[in-house]
Amino acid sequence: MKRVAADYRGDIESRLPAPAQRKNGRRIALIGAGCASLTVANDLAPLGYDCVIFEAMNSAGGLMRSDSRSSQIVKIMRMKARFAPRALPTPRSRA
């Protein structure tokens, strides 16, 4: 995917969907400007929906843009270490 995006990084105006001829009067709220929300907006805007995207970060793209995935991996590793099965003492053999 990244290779295709890099190959076609030039002017993409001709590939974008045409704007709706008339609005249908419905509004859609999209929480976060990640890949899923941007795809939904791209699919619904040509159908006449008014898409409003709410994003807390300064730029769109979600986890693909921000580096929060690495911090999530650290959190997951800490949780695994915290809940990992501990070595239990083995019973002494009765001889």
PADO-256407 format. One record per residue: x, y, z of N, C-alpha, C in turn. Coordinates in steps of 0.1 Angstrom, whole numbers, plus 5000, padded with zeros to 4 digits. Layout:
PADO-256407
+------+------+------+------+------+------+------+------+------+
!  n.u !  n.v !  n.w ! ca.u ! ca.v ! ca.w !  c.u !  c.v !  c.w !
+------+------+------+------+------+------+------+------+------+
!    X !    Y !    Z !    X !    Y !    Z !    X !    Y !    Z !
...
+------+------+------+------+------+------+------+------+------+
end
This chain:
PADO-256407
+------+------+------+------+------+------+------+------+------+
!  n.u !  n.v !  n.w ! ca.u ! ca.v ! ca.w !  c.u !  c.v !  c.w !
+------+------+------+------+------+------+------+------+------+
! 5008 ! 4988 ! 5000 ! 5000 ! 5000 ! 5000 ! 5009 ! 5013 ! 5000 !
! 5019 ! 5013 ! 5008 ! 5028 ! 5024 ! 5009 ! 5035 ! 5027 ! 4996 !
! 5039 ! 5016 ! 4989 ! 5045 ! 5017 ! 4976 ! 5036 ! 5023 ! 4966 !
! 5024 ! 5018 ! 4965 ! 5014 ! 5024 ! 4956 ! 5011 ! 5039 ! 4959 !
! 5010 ! 5042 ! 4972 ! 5008 ! 5056 ! 4975 ! 5020 ! 5065 ! 4971 !
! 5032 ! 5059 ! 4973 ! 5044 ! 5067 ! 4969 ! 5044 ! 5068 ! 4954 !
! 5041 ! 5058 ! 4947 ! 5041 ! 5058 ! 4932 ! 5032 ! 5069 ! 4926 !
! 5020 ! 5070 ! 4932 ! 5010 ! 5079 ! 4927 ! 5008 ! 5091 ! 4936 !
! 5019 ! 5096 ! 4942 ! 5018 ! 5107 ! 4951 ! 5015 ! 5121 ! 4944 !
! 5015 ! 5121 ! 4931 ! 5013 ! 5134 ! 4924 ! 4999 ! 5139 ! 4925 !
! 4995 ! 5146 ! 4915 ! 4981 ! 5152 ! 4915 ! 4971 ! 5141 ! 4915 !
! 4962 ! 5140 ! 4924 ! 4952 ! 5130 ! 4925 ! 4938 ! 5135 ! 4923 !
! 4937 ! 5148 ! 4919 ! 4924 ! 5155 ! 4917 ! 4915 ! 5147 ! 4908 !
! 4920 ! 5141 ! 4898 ! 4912 ! 5134 ! 4888 ! 4906 ! 5121 ! 4894 !
! 4913 ! 5115 ! 4904 ! 4909 ! 5103 ! 4910 ! 4898 ! 5104 ! 4921 !
! 4897 ! 5116 ! 4926 ! 4887 ! 5119 ! 4937 ! 4873 ! 5118 ! 4932 !
! 4864 ! 5113 ! 4941 ! 4850 ! 5112 ! 4936 ! 4844 ! 5126 ! 4934 !
! 4834 ! 5127 ! 4925 ! 4828 ! 5140 ! 4922 ! 4819 ! 5144 ! 4934 !
! 4819 ! 5157 ! 4937 ! 4810 ! 5162 ! 4948 ! 4795 ! 5159 ! 4945 !
! 4787 ! 5157 ! 4955 ! 4773 ! 5155 ! 4953 ! 4766 ! 5166 ! 4946 !
! 4757 ! 5163 ! 4937 ! 4750 ! 5173 ! 4930 ! 4741 ! 5181 ! 4939 !
! 4735 ! 5174 ! 4949 ! 4727 ! 5181 ! 4960 ! 4729 ! 5173 ! 4972 !
! 4728 ! 5180 ! 4984 ! 4730 ! 5174 ! 4997 ! 4717 ! 5167 ! 5001 !
! 4718 ! 5156 ! 5008 ! 4706 ! 5149 ! 5013 ! 4701 ! 5154 ! 5026 !
! 4708 ! 5164 ! 5032 ! 4703 ! 5170 ! 5045 ! 4707 ! 5162 ! 5057 !
! 4715 ! 5152 ! 5056 ! 4719 ! 5144 ! 5068 ! 4734 ! 5146 ! 5071 !
! 4737 ! 5147 ! 5084 ! 4750 ! 5149 ! 5089 ! 4756 ! 5137 ! 5095 !
! 4768 ! 5134 ! 5093 ! 4775 ! 5123 ! 5100 ! 4787 ! 5128 ! 5108 !
! 4788 ! 5124 ! 5121 ! 4799 ! 5128 ! 5129 ! 4809 ! 5117 ! 5129 !
! 4821 ! 5119 ! 5126 ! 4832 ! 5109 ! 5126 ! 4842 ! 5113 ! 5137 !
! 4844 ! 5104 ! 5146 ! 4853 ! 5106 ! 5157 ! 4867 ! 5101 ! 5154 !
! 4876 ! 5110 ! 5153 ! 4890 ! 5106 ! 5149 ! 4892 ! 5107 ! 5134 !
! 4903 ! 5112 ! 5130 ! 4906 ! 5113 ! 5116 ! 4916 ! 5103 ! 5112 !
! 4913 ! 5090 ! 5116 ! 4922 ! 5079 ! 5112 ! 4917 ! 5074 ! 5098 !
! 4923 ! 5063 ! 5094 ! 4920 ! 5057 ! 5081 ! 4906 ! 5054 ! 5079 !
! 4899 ! 5048 ! 5090 ! 4885 ! 5044 ! 5088 ! 4876 ! 5056 ! 5087 !
! 4878 ! 5066 ! 5095 ! 4869 ! 5078 ! 5094 ! 4871 ! 5085 ! 5080 !
! 4884 ! 5086 ! 5076 ! 4886 ! 5093 ! 5063 ! 4880 ! 5085 ! 5051 !
! 4880 ! 5071 ! 5052 ! 4874 ! 5063 ! 5042 ! 4859 ! 5065 ! 5042 !
! 4853 ! 5065 ! 5054 ! 4838 ! 5067 ! 5055 ! 4835 ! 5081 ! 5049 !
! 4842 ! 5091 ! 5052 ! 4839 ! 5104 ! 5047 ! 4841 ! 5105 ! 5032 !
! 4851 ! 5098 ! 5027 ! 4853 ! 5097 ! 5012 ! 4842 ! 5090 ! 5005 !
! 4836 ! 5080 ! 5012 ! 4825 ! 5072 ! 5006 ! 4812 ! 5079 ! 5007 !
! 4809 ! 5086 ! 5018 ! 4796 ! 5092 ! 5020 ! 4794 ! 5106 ! 5015 !
! 4805 ! 5113 ! 5013 ! 4804 ! 5127 ! 5008 ! 4798 ! 5128 ! 4994 !
! 4802 ! 5119 ! 4985 ! 4796 ! 5119 ! 4972 ! 4781 ! 5115 ! 4971 !
! 4777 ! 5109 ! 4982 ! 4763 ! 5105 ! 4983 ! 4754 ! 5116 ! 4989 !
! 4760 ! 5128 ! 4993 ! 4753 ! 5139 ! 4997 ! 4753 ! 5141 ! 5012 !
! 4760 ! 5133 ! 5020 ! 4761 ! 5135 ! 5034 ! 4771 ! 5146 ! 5038 !
! 4768 ! 5153 ! 5048 ! 4777 ! 5163 ! 5054 ! 4785 ! 5156 ! 5065 !
! 4798 ! 5154 ! 5062 ! 4806 ! 5146 ! 5071 ! 4814 ! 5156 ! 5080 !
! 4813 ! 5155 ! 5093 ! 4821 ! 5164 ! 5102 ! 4830 ! 5155 ! 5110 !
! 4843 ! 5158 ! 5108 ! 4854 ! 5149 ! 5115 ! 4859 ! 5157 ! 5127 !
! 4859 ! 5150 ! 5139 ! 4864 ! 5155 ! 5151 ! 4877 ! 5148 ! 5154 !
! 4888 ! 5155 ! 5155 ! 4901 ! 5150 ! 5157 ! 4908 ! 5157 ! 5168 !
! 4914 ! 5150 ! 5178 ! 4922 ! 5156 ! 5189 ! 4936 ! 5160 ! 5185 !
! 4942 ! 5153 ! 5175 ! 4956 ! 5156 ! 5171 ! 4956 ! 5167 ! 5162 !
! 4968 ! 5172 ! 5159 ! 4970 ! 5183 ! 5149 ! 4969 ! 5179 ! 5135 !
! 4970 ! 5166 ! 5132 ! 4970 ! 5161 ! 5118 ! 4962 ! 5149 ! 5117 !
! 4957 ! 5147 ! 5105 ! 4949 ! 5135 ! 5102 ! 4958 ! 5123 ! 5100 !
! 4952 ! 5111 ! 5101 ! 4960 ! 5099 ! 5098 ! 4960 ! 5088 ! 5109 !
! 4956 ! 5092 ! 5121 ! 4955 ! 5083 ! 5132 ! 4968 ! 5076 ! 5135 !
! 4968 ! 5063 ! 5138 ! 4980 ! 5057 ! 5142 ! 4991 ! 5056 ! 5131 !
! 4986 ! 5057 ! 5119 ! 4996 ! 5056 ! 5108 ! 5004 ! 5069 ! 5108 !
! 4999 ! 5080 ! 5112 ! 5006 ! 5093 ! 5113 ! 5014 ! 5095 ! 5126 !
! 5007 ! 5092 ! 5137 ! 5013 ! 5094 ! 5150 ! 5022 ! 5082 ! 5153 !
! 5030 ! 5084 ! 5163 ! 5039 ! 5073 ! 5167 ! 5034 ! 5066 ! 5180 !
! 5021 ! 5067 ! 5182 ! 5015 ! 5061 ! 5194 ! 5015 ! 5046 ! 5194 !
! 5017 ! 5040 ! 5182 ! 5017 ! 5025 ! 5182 ! 5029 ! 5020 ! 5190 !
! 5041 ! 5027 ! 5189 ! 5052 ! 5022 ! 5197 ! 5050 ! 5023 ! 5212 !
! 5043 ! 5033 ! 5216 ! 5040 ! 5034 ! 5231 ! 5029 ! 5024 ! 5235 !
! 5020 ! 5020 ! 5225 ! 5011 ! 5009 ! 5229 ! 5018 ! 4996 ! 5230 !
! 5028 ! 4994 ! 5222 ! 5035 ! 4981 ! 5223 ! 5042 ! 4980 ! 5236 !
! 5048 ! 4992 ! 5241 ! 5054 ! 4992 ! 5254 ! 5044 ! 4988 ! 5265 !
! 5032 ! 4994 ! 5264 ! 5022 ! 4991 ! 5274 ! 5018 ! 4976 ! 5274 !
! 5017 ! 4971 ! 5262 ! 5013 ! 4956 ! 5261 ! 5024 ! 4948 ! 5267 !
! 5037 ! 4951 ! 5264 ! 5048 ! 4943 ! 5270 ! 5048 ! 4944 ! 5285 !
! 5045 ! 4956 ! 5290 ! 5044 ! 4957 ! 5305 ! 5033 ! 4949 ! 5311 !
! 5021 ! 4949 ! 5304 ! 5010 ! 4941 ! 5309 ! 5013 ! 4926 ! 5308 !
! 5020 ! 4922 ! 5298 ! 5024 ! 4908 ! 5296 ! 5033 ! 4904 ! 5308 !
! 5043 ! 4912 ! 5310 ! 5052 ! 4909 ! 5321 ! 5045 ! 4909 ! 5335 !
! 5035 ! 4918 ! 5336 ! 5028 ! 4918 ! 5349 ! 5019 ! 4906 ! 5351 !
! 5013 ! 4901 ! 5341 ! 5004 ! 4890 ! 5342 ! 5009 ! 4877 ! 5337 !
! 5022 ! 4876 ! 5335 ! 5028 ! 4864 ! 5330 ! 5028 ! 4854 ! 5341 !
! 5026 ! 4841 ! 5338 ! 5026 ! 4831 ! 5348 ! 5040 ! 4830 ! 5355 !
! 5040 ! 4830 ! 5368 ! 5053 ! 4829 ! 5375 ! 5056 ! 4815 ! 5377 !
! 5069 ! 4813 ! 5379 ! 5074 ! 4799 ! 5381 ! 5069 ! 4795 ! 5395 !
! 5062 ! 4784 ! 5396 ! 5056 ! 4780 ! 5408 ! 5067 ! 4770 ! 5414 !
! 5068 ! 4769 ! 5427 ! 5077 ! 4760 ! 5433 ! 5072 ! 4746 ! 5430 !
! 5081 ! 4737 ! 5427 ! 5078 ! 4723 ! 5424 ! 5077 ! 4715 ! 5437 !
! 5068 ! 4706 ! 5438 ! 5067 ! 4698 ! 5451 ! 5079 ! 4690 ! 5452 !
! 5084 ! 4688 ! 5464 ! 5095 ! 4680 ! 5467 ! 5092 ! 4665 ! 5466 !
! 5101 ! 4658 ! 5460 ! 5098 ! 4644 ! 5459 ! 5099 ! 4637 ! 5472 !
! 5090 ! 4628 ! 5474 ! 5090 ! 4620 ! 5487 ! 5098 ! 4608 ! 5485 !
! 5109 ! 4608 ! 5491 ! 5118 ! 4596 ! 5489 ! 5120 ! 4589 ! 5503 !
+------+------+------+------+------+------+------+------+------+
end
